[in-house]
Amino acid sequence: MKRRSTKLVPEMGAICLVTLFFMFIVPLAVASKENGKSSLSTYIVHLKKPKGVFAQAVGLDGWYRSFLPVTIPGQRTRMVFSYRNVVTGFAAKLTAEEAEAMKRKEGIKSVWPEKVYSLHTTHSPDFMSLQQSLGFWNQSNYGRGVIIGVLDTGITPGHPSFSDEGMPPPPAKWKGKCEFEGGCNNKLIGARSFVEGEVGPPADEEGHGTHTASTAGGNFVKGANVFGNANGTASGMAPLAHLAMYKVCGAGCSESAILAAMDAAVEDGVDVLSLSLGGGSIPFYMDSIALGAFTAIQKGVFVSCSAGNEGPSYGTLSNEAPWILTVGASTIDRSIAAVPKLGNGLTFDGESLYQPNDFPSTLLPLVYSGANGKAVSAFCAPGSLKDVDVKGKVVLCERGGDIGRIDKGQEVKDNGGAAMILMNDKLSGFSTIADPHVLPATHVGYETGLSIQKYINSTMNATATIIFKGTVLGKQTAPEVTSFSSRGPSLQSFGILKPDIIGPGVSILAAWPVSVENKTNTNSTFNMISGTSMSCPHLSGIAALLKSSHPDWSPAAIKSAIMTTASLVNQGGNPIVDETNTTADIFATGAGHVNPSKANDPGLIYDIQPDDYIPYLCGLNYTDEEVGTIVQQTVNCSSESKIAEAELNYPSFSILLAESGGSQTYTRTVMNVGPASSSYTYEVFVPTGVDVSVKPEEIVFTEVNQKQTYSVTFSRQKNISLPFSQGLLKWVSAQHDVNTPIVAIFE
């Protein structure tokens, strides 16, 4: 059980919000001047719904083009993408002056320069108790018949993870296309590229898309491993689901391409959309992923997105909209062990994917790269070790300095170093990653690094070696929240707890393009990488399993089942910890760690229909036009019953409590999806500094799909100096525990 209350990490102090508001979003259209005029850049144009005979006569594309500037005959077309499903509008090449002029045209809602979003980058099915021919995999038929659409860097169609052995044909509703010359198959049923200027099929030159697609829905592949490590049968979460790849990322992931791909995916007939990319916090009406996702959920498509890799600082989330499942990253119970051993006999935990068989067990000289007092040397920056004697030695390098972990090892190797011990910075704490290093190396936590530094300073003849132990399973502290996983609260809506869930995202083994020689000089068909990019497709695949098992559930119902059944403890039965090796708070874990088997039988669900978001959005004080842009219909907020953010029927409570604000009461409606006859009583783990009362004390059901409503009143106690505290409301029946997390933010 999670603890009832928590404090911020001491060095972070109170939650810092303002400076994070527009982080991580890079506008493409910072136009240069050519002959006194701005050059062409891509803009996203949102329009009001078409009315009148003109739009009907010329069609949607013709109507869109009527807004474009007149072009010189023979000039390249200005239209980049025309959107039909997820938004009303288009992407076009415009100068800054033309964009300003277009804003003044009748029928235009908004015009903005497109943004570039960034990517958020075998054992995990076993770790989550998914086993062949047993349990949830069997009950959900392995996701058979469900279509997962993946927006990413492309895909490698010939990879064994995308074999269609045992796969049925795609459902009759499928309308998608395959741009590979050799065609697709019953596993990979669609593949399209939306990358502007790219000619040819959506081949994956990065590896990221191949990896995420196989994590969500890859088929079974025996003997999967990387450098002989993590050997076993690889599979995605939904191994019999169909996959469709929409390539949106080349040199970055452009906003116009993402919208076009979501537009196509909805029309093609996907059931689940998986996006391991994002652009930081931005109002929902300006967030193209949020806009596309809303129309998707209106059509019954579940949308799963990565939370971002900007942790552990607070308020660093991407993809915060409540109709999106926002996924943070955690570890699994597997490590690829590389144990540093010092001359004084001390050993420490460490990890490395590169596990040489011939590294000597004899002790070698050990040096700290920053002993010369230069920060660049401490970080083992390129060129920084030329004047440091590292030849034949084990070198302790510090993480950070905007230098890749593998690049640090390359600098050590280039200067004759025998091995590297890479120590974390303070913020990264205990979180380590198994990387494919270019020399014998190990990655250790911050406290371990300090211990090694202390040893070096204590002797004139420091020595060390690294003992490579290969794959080790059964780590009892897993899952742990990793340091890079972005944290809440949501800057756009404090009344919605985000992230929603955490899932495996550290050192995940999955498919890799066989034709791509990556920086580690391996041609392995599998690779092990980390990021919320990896946790997102885990949840996308689990959503596909739930969709297969419960085809009548809405996207909100699937999300509710995932959140209310999440695990709050690790393999050892203790509270989940974070990179500080202390109990992780609710802005790191959300509802907790996904538990697929329990999600299949949640007992109760909190459902939300698309129109239920309208009073919530009006309550955010968005204008009628801004709300209309999101929901794709005319909205008059003055005639809507606006609700507070925390009143949305969400499977969690996030409450802002002012010192003199009085009590706040919120209602929730739950639907019975368990036994027809059942009764639930509540247990509440009260957040520190808050009085909580729940009515009624018992909710009773006499039939399946019956709904009941309860209310919760929150009151702030006096003299509370915490920035926030957390708790849990649990509805308990004879067969089910339904967890609803609570966070109280003190204003």
SEZAVO-88347 format. One record per residue (C-alpha): x, y, z. Coordinates in steps of 0.02 Angstrom, whole numbers, padded with zeros to 5 digits, always signed. Example, Ala and Ser with C-alpha at 12.3 -4.5 7.8 and 13.67 -1.06 7.14 Angstrom:
% residues 2
+00615-00225+00390;+00684-00053+00357;
END
This chain:
% residues 747
+00000+00000+00000;+00062+00172-00044;+00095+00286+00104;-00044+00406+00147;+00054+00564+00118;+00216+00621+00044;+00331+00770+00029;+00424+00840-00118;+00604+00788-00143;+00691+00910-00022;+00805+00994-00147;+00660+01032-00263;+00561+01136-00140;+00388+01189-00197;+00319+01150-00369;+00391+01264-00502;+00265+01296-00640;+00290+01455-00739;+00460+01422-00817;+00407+01252-00882;+00254+01310-00977;+00324+01306-01153;+00473+01189-01132;+00520+01061-01263;+00421+01136-01409;+00521+01195-01557;+00429+01304-01683;+00473+01266-01862;+00412+01428-01935;+00539+01554-01873;+00548+01625-02047;+00703+01701-02122;+00698+01854-02233;+00727+01840-02418;+00721+02000-02522;+00623+02086-02384;+00491+01950-02375;+00477+01802-02258;+00519+01631-02328;+00390+01493-02334;+00359+01389-02179;+00226+01263-02132;+00075+01327-02036;-00073+01235-01960;-00239+01317-02007;-00399+01277-01911;-00567+01323-01989;-00746+01334-01934;-00858+01195-01999;-00906+01230-02181;-01078+01301-02218;-01166+01348-02378;-01171+01287-02556;-00993+01337-02604;-00910+01211-02488;-01032+01077-02544;-00999+01115-02726;-00809+01115-02725;-00785+00981-02591;-00679+00991-02435;-00511+01003-02524;-00575+01136-02642;-00645+01235-02498;-00480+01224-02404;-00384+01283-02557;-00497+01434-02573;-00412+01505-02419;-00236+01491-02491;-00144+01637-02572;-00150+01642-02761;+00006+01558-02830;+00104+01591-02988;+00068+01461-03124;+00191+01319-03107;+00234+01363-02927;+00240+01217-02807;+00073+01190-02720;+00056+01274-02551;-00052+01135-02476;+00046+01010-02369;-00094+00909-02287;-00282+00916-02296;-00370+00852-02139;-00538+00765-02149;-00568+00675-01985;-00478+00736-01830;-00487+00924-01863;-00566+01042-01988;-00418+01123-02073;-00256+01100-02166;-00068+01125-02162;+00006+01242-02292;+00166+01332-02342;+00146+01516-02302;+00252+01667-02269;+00233+01753-02101;+00141+01896-02187;+00021+01777-02274;-00013+01687-02111;-00057+01852-02026;-00170+01899-02170;-00256+01729-02166;-00301+01751-01982;-00414+01895-02033;-00514+01794-02161;-00693+01744-02123;-00706+01562-02068;-00529+01551-01998;-00515+01499-01816;-00327+01498-01793;-00163+01496-01887;+00000+01446-01804;+00173+01389-01858;+00190+01202-01841;+00295+01133-01700;+00420+00991-01699;+00387+00855-01572;+00522+00741-01505;+00530+00553-01483;+00524+00493-01303;+00660+00375-01308;+00570-00484-01196;+00548-00507-01021;+00414-00377-00987;+00266-00492-01032;+00327-00616-00901;+00356-00475-00778;+00174-00424-00798;+00113-00606-00784;+00067-00626-00967;+00097-00809-01010;+00058-00911-01164;-00103-01014-01156;-00142-00946-00982;-00236-00804-00896;-00266-00636-00977;-00176-00677-01140;-00291-00826-01161;-00447-00731-01106;-00412-00587-01226;-00363-00704-01369;-00193-00615-01376;-00277-00460-01449;-00338-00551-01605;-00436-00439-01723;-00383-00273-01642;-00285-00147-01747;-00147-00044-01665;-00092+00111-01760;+00084+00170-01717;+00147+00346-01758;+00336+00340-01760;+00495+00331-01868;+00436+00192-01984;+00453+00004-01977;+00557-00144-02040;+00428-00256-02127;+00537-00412-02145;+00579-00424-01960;+00524-00588-01879;+00424-00489-01749;+00309-00440-01892;+00285-00616-01959;+00102-00657-01988;+00117-00837-01932;-00045-00881-01842;-00123-00714-01888;-00300-00698-01960;-00335-00577-02103;-00371-00397-02051;-00552-00354-02005;-00669-00307-02146;-00674-00127-02081;-00490-00099-02123;-00464+00034-02258;-00279+00068-02241;-00138+00065-02368;+00032-00017-02380;+00171+00081-02464;+00303-00056-02460;+00341-00124-02633;+00328-00304-02574;+00164-00268-02485;+00117-00301-02305;+00045-00455-02222;-00084-00506-02093;+00024-00440-01949;+00084-00277-02026;-00074-00230-02121;-00032-00049-02161;+00119+00064-02181;+00120+00245-02240;+00240+00391-02233;+00188+00570-02195;+00364+00641-02186;+00371+00791-02300;+00496+00775-02441;+00530+00591-02409;+00515+00479-02561;+00485+00294-02543;+00405+00178-02415;+00404+00209-02226;+00566+00116-02192;+00638+00139-02019;+00811+00219-02023;+00813+00255-01836;+00751+00093-01757;+00631+00181-01639;+00472+00139-01735;+00520-00043-01762;+00553-00057-01575;+00391+00025-01517;+00282-00068-01642;+00351-00236-01591;+00330-00191-01407;+00145-00155-01434;+00101-00299-01549;+00251-00399-01608;+00229-00585-01640;+00321-00720-01542;+00506-00737-01586;+00610-00871-01500;+00792-00844-01457;+00784-00654-01450;+00934-00573-01365;+01060-00432-01377;+01244-00480-01365;+01182-00645-01292;+01093-00556-01149;+00909-00562-01100;+00889-00720-01202;+00712-00786-01222;+00553-00773-01325;+00513-00594-01374;+00335-00537-01404;+00229-00383-01397;+00093-00356-01268;-00041-00404-01395;+00049-00533-01503;-00100-00572-01616;-00156-00392-01642;-00133-00312-01812;-00011-00168-01835;-00014-00014-01945;+00135+00104-01953;+00115+00290-01990;+00286+00367-02014;+00287+00545-01949;+00467+00568-01892;+00618+00605-01999;+00727+00747-01937;+00604+00776-01796;+00418+00738-01791;+00322+00879-01874;+00153+00933-01808;+00074+00935-01981;+00128+00755-02014;+00065+00695-01844;-00107+00772-01878;-00111+00697-02053;-00065+00525-01987;-00197+00531-01849;-00323+00589-01978;-00281+00441-02090;-00275+00314-01948;-00450+00358-01888;-00516+00342-02065;-00420+00179-02092;-00507+00097-01944;-00376+00076-01807;-00437+00031-01631;-00286+00094-01533;-00166+00237-01570;+00009+00233-01495;+00116+00391-01495;+00287+00383-01414;+00321+00567-01446;+00269+00735-01377;+00303+00919-01363;+00286+00976-01184;+00143+01068-01100;+00029+01172-01209;-00157+01220-01202;-00264+01079-01270;-00339+01185-01409;-00162+01217-01475;-00098+01040-01451;-00117+00941-01611;-00097+00774-01524;-00236+00820-01402;-00346+00881-01546;-00319+00724-01649;-00343+00614-01497;-00511+00692-01453;-00586+00652-01622;-00510+00479-01608;-00596+00443-01442;-00759+00511-01515;-00746+00369-01640;-00702+00241-01507;-00513+00239-01535;-00406+00222-01379;-00254+00340-01375;-00096+00302-01274;+00047+00427-01265;+00216+00438-01179;+00231+00559-01034;+00403+00622-01085;+00584+00601-01030;+00610+00764-00936;+00602+00696-00758;+00628+00698-00615;+00577+00882-00605;+00394+00920-00571;+00277+00987-00705;+00373+00915-00852;+00237+00811-00936;+00186+00799-01117;+00017+00735-01177;-00086+00790-01027;-00262+00792-01100;-00382+00687-00995;-00444+00590-01147;-00266+00525-01174;-00183+00388-01070;-00020+00470-01012;+00113+00340-00975;+00268+00358-00865;+00415+00238-00860;+00470+00108-00734;+00595-00033-00722;+00569-00220-00736;+00647-00352-00624;+00787-00393-00748;+00959-00316-00747;+01112-00347-00855;+01234-00347-00711;+01406-00268-00718;+01476-00260-00541;+01618-00139-00503;+01741-00211-00377;+01863-00095-00289;+02035-00131-00220;+01967-00120-00043;+01850-00265-00079;+01689-00165-00094;+01568-00211-00235;+01417-00116-00300;+01268-00143-00414;+01290-00084-00593;+01228-00121-00769;+01295-00138-00945;+01226-00220-01100;+01402-00250-01165;+01467-00401-01070;+01643-00449-01130;+01699-00626-01093;+01884-00585-01088;+01891-00436-00969;+02020-00478-00835;+01964-00507-00657;+02129-00436-00597;+02124-00261-00524;+02176-00116-00636;+02225+00062-00589;+02071+00169-00555;+02064+00356-00589;+01933+00492-00580;+01922+00586-00746;+01890+00751-00659;+02041+00744-00545;+02119+00889-00643;+01976+01002-00586;+01903+01024-00760;+01715+00993-00777;+01732+00935-00958;+01853+00802-00901;+01736+00747-00761;+01601+00721-00892;+01724+00633-01010;+01676+00754-01147;+01748+00726-01320;+01930+00781-01321;+01935+00810-01133;+02047+00663-01085;+02193+00700-01201;+02294+00770-01057;+02233+00644-00927;+02329+00484-00900;+02195+00350-00925;+02290+00223-01028;+02259+00047-00965;+02153+00111-00821;+01974+00102-00760;+01904+00279-00775;+01765+00350-00666;+01661+00472-00771;+01514+00578-00717;+01346+00577-00805;+01288+00743-00879;+01365+00887-00975;+01247+00856-01121;+01354+00709-01177;+01283+00538-01216;+01324+00394-01100;+01401+00291-01239;+01497+00442-01305;+01584+00458-01136;+01647+00280-01154;+01708+00319-01329;+01816+00459-01260;+01890+00342-01130;+01922+00210-01263;+01999+00335-01385;+02126+00384-01253;+02176+00207-01209;+02066+00179-01058;+02032-00002-01013;+01858+00021-00941;+01733+00151-00879;+01628+00168-00723;+01489+00293-00761;+01414+00374-00606;+01246+00461-00603;+01217+00644-00565;+01117+00683-00409;+00949+00701-00496;+00966+00531-00581;+00997+00451-00411;+00990+00261-00412;+00917+00243-00589;+01036+00149-00704;+01023+00088-00884;+01100-00060-00974;+01184+00023-01123;+01280-00060-01266;+01444+00023-01221;+01595+00027-01337;+01714-00038-01203;+01698-00134-01039;+01590-00020-00931;+01460-00011-00795;+01329+00119-00749;+01308+00150-00562;+01200+00261-00452;+01247+00429-00379;+01282+00368-00202;+01388+00226-00271;+01487+00353-00372;+01520+00457-00217;+01582+00301-00127;+01701+00263-00271;+01764+00443-00270;+01793+00431-00083;+01893+00272-00107;+02000+00353-00244;+02037+00500-00129;+02085+00385+00014;+02232+00299-00070;+02377+00333-00187;+02349+00167-00276;+02163+00150-00310;+02117-00005-00411;+01959-00082-00480;+01887-00206-00601;+01715-00247-00668;+01634-00417-00646;+01510-00453-00786;+01370-00567-00727;+01250-00561-00875;+01061-00572-00857;+00995-00570-00679;+00809-00590-00642;+00703-00567-00488;+00746-00393-00425;+00626-00369-00280;+00624-00178-00288;+00550-00180-00464;+00454-00090-00528;+00544+00072-00487;+00504+00241-00563;+00654+00290-00667;+00732+00462-00652;+00698+00519-00830;+00510+00486-00823;+00419+00654-00831;+00321+00705-00678;+00156+00790-00643;+00064+00893-00600;-00022+00936-00763;+00013+01118-00800;-00140+01130-00909;-00264+01054-00787;-00216+01038-00604;-00383+00953-00571;-00331+00799-00671;-00198+00684-00599;-00059+00648-00723;+00030+00539-00771;-00109+00410-00770;-00002+00254-00755;+00176+00188-00762;+00238+00039-00862;+00401-00043-00915;+00517+00081-00999;+00696+00042-00947;+00813-00074-01044;+00671-00147-01148;+00719-00278-01276;+00621-00269-01439;+00642-00276-01628;+00776-00174-01716;+00804-00147-01904;+00921-00280-01970;+00985-00162-02104;+01035-00023-01985;+01211-00027-01912;+01187+00073-01754;+01317+00164-01654;+01358+00009-01554;+01421-00082-01709;+01298-00225-01692;+01185-00296-01825;+01074-00381-01697;+00891-00394-01747;+00846-00341-01571;+00902-00196-01465;+00878-00137-01287;+00831+00046-01264;+00746+00152-01131;+00619+00293-01122;+00436+00329-01095;+00435+00289-01281;+00452+00108-01224;+00322+00116-01086;+00189+00191-01200;+00176+00042-01321;+00166-00078-01174;+00006+00010-01124;-00053+00022-01305;-00039-00166-01320;-00127-00194-01153;-00268-00079-01212;-00281-00188-01368;-00299-00343-01259;-00437-00257-01159;-00522-00201-01320;-00520-00381-01381;-00586-00447-01215;-00717-00308-01194;-00762-00242-01368;-00905-00139-01298;-00796-00038-01179;-00764+00145-01221;-00587+00218-01221;-00625+00298-01051;-00685+00130-00982;-00523+00046-01038;-00422+00184-00957;-00523+00168-00796;-00492-00020-00789;-00305+00008-00811;-00296+00142-00676;-00409+00072-00539;-00321-00098-00540;-00142-00032-00544;-00013-00104-00423;+00046+00009-00282;+00185-00105-00220;+00340-00186-00293;+00389-00368-00312;+00442-00372-00130;+00273-00307-00070;+00340-00135-00022;+00289+00036-00090;+00357+00077-00263;+00514+00184-00252;+00591+00313-00368;+00770+00363-00414;+00802+00422-00236;+00766+00246-00170;+00623+00316-00066;+00436+00297-00092;+00385+00371-00260;+00253+00507-00250;+00091+00514-00346;+00158+00637-00477;+00284+00503-00525;+00172+00349-00522;-00001+00415-00562;-00121+00275-00515;+00023+00152-00502;+00102+00015-00607;-00005-00071-00738;-00074-00242-00689;-00146-00315-00851;-00234-00467-00778;-00326-00366-00646;-00372-00235-00776;-00470-00368-00868;-00587-00385-00718;-00595-00215-00630;-00766-00235-00547;-00814-00053-00573;-00770+00073-00707;-00778+00262-00719;-00844+00301-00893;-00837+00468-00985;-00929+00503-01146;-00849+00627-01269;-00982+00760-01238;-00946+00751-01051;-00783+00842-01085;-00873+00998-01148;-00926+01066-00975;-00751+01021-00913;-00668+01119-01054;-00785+01266-01028;-00737+01258-00844;-00555+01285-00896;-00615+01456-00956;-00579+01415-01137;-00676+01520-01262;-00820+01446-01362;-00707+01441-01514;-00565+01356-01420;-00681+01222-01353;-00759+01203-01526;-00586+01175-01601;-00562+01027-01483;-00733+00945-01494;-00763+00987-01678;-00935+01062-01651;-01013+01230-01610;-01008+01262-01423;-01089+01397-01316;-01008+01388-01145;-01132+01514-01073;-01270+01385-01097;-01166+01239-01033;-01162+01184-00852;-00978+01217-00822;-00894+01099-00701;-00736+01111-00599;-00591+01008-00666;-00601+00885-00521;-00786+00854-00558;-00747+00763-00721;-00789+00578-00695;-00604+00533-00693;-00536+00378-00602;-00436+00488-00482;-00455+00648-00379;-00339+00798-00395;-00397+00937-00279;-00331+01114-00258;-00359+01169-00079;-00334+01351-00031;-00298+01397+00150;-00465+01486+00168;-00561+01401+00030;-00684+01297+00131;-00736+01120+00088;-00756+01050-00088;-00874+00910-00138;-00857+00808-00297;-00959+00664-00366;-00912+00509-00462;-01021+00385-00555;-00963+00205-00567;-01033+00065-00675;-01039-00116-00621;-00945-00231-00740;-00925-00369-00611;-01053-00491-00540;-01234-00436-00561;-01264-00436-00374;-01126-00350-00277;-01100-00221-00142;-00950-00110-00106;-00895-00021+00051;-00756+00107+00056;-00588+00124+00139;-00500+00291+00131;-00317+00324+00160;-00330+00508+00201;-00200+00630+00131;-00103+00721+00266;-00182+00889+00305;-00352+00846+00232;-00519+00792+00306;-00613+00674+00191;-00792+00612+00201;-00876+00491+00079;-01063+00465+00050;-01144+00340+00046;-01049+00215+00150;-01103+00073+00036;-01149+00061-00147;-01255-00087-00202;-01281-00161-00375;-01414-00284-00432;-01368-00298-00616;-01223-00284-00737;-01194-00110-00813;-01295-00029-00674;-01229+00141-00620;-01215+00216-00447;-01153+00387-00389;-01055+00435-00235;-00984+00598-00170;-00824+00645-00080;-00799+00804+00023;-00623+00872+00050;-00578+01003+00181;-00407+01077+00214;-00343+01072+00392;-00258+01223+00469;-00071+01257+00474;-00023+01144+00328;+00145+01187+00250;+00160+01043+00127;+00150+01080-00060;+00042+00925-00084;-00007+00761-00003;-00083+00601-00070;-00204+00465-00020;-00318+00331-00088;-00503+00292-00093;-00535+00106-00109;-00705+00027-00145;-00703-00153-00085;-00820-00297-00126;-00804-00484-00097;-00711-00501-00262;-00638-00332-00308;-00534-00187-00244;-00563-00029-00345;-00427+00100-00311;-00454+00285-00341;-00297+00389-00303;-00311+00559-00219;-00191+00706-00224;-00221+00868-00130;-00122+01018-00192;-00110+01155-00063;-00120+01330-00137;
END
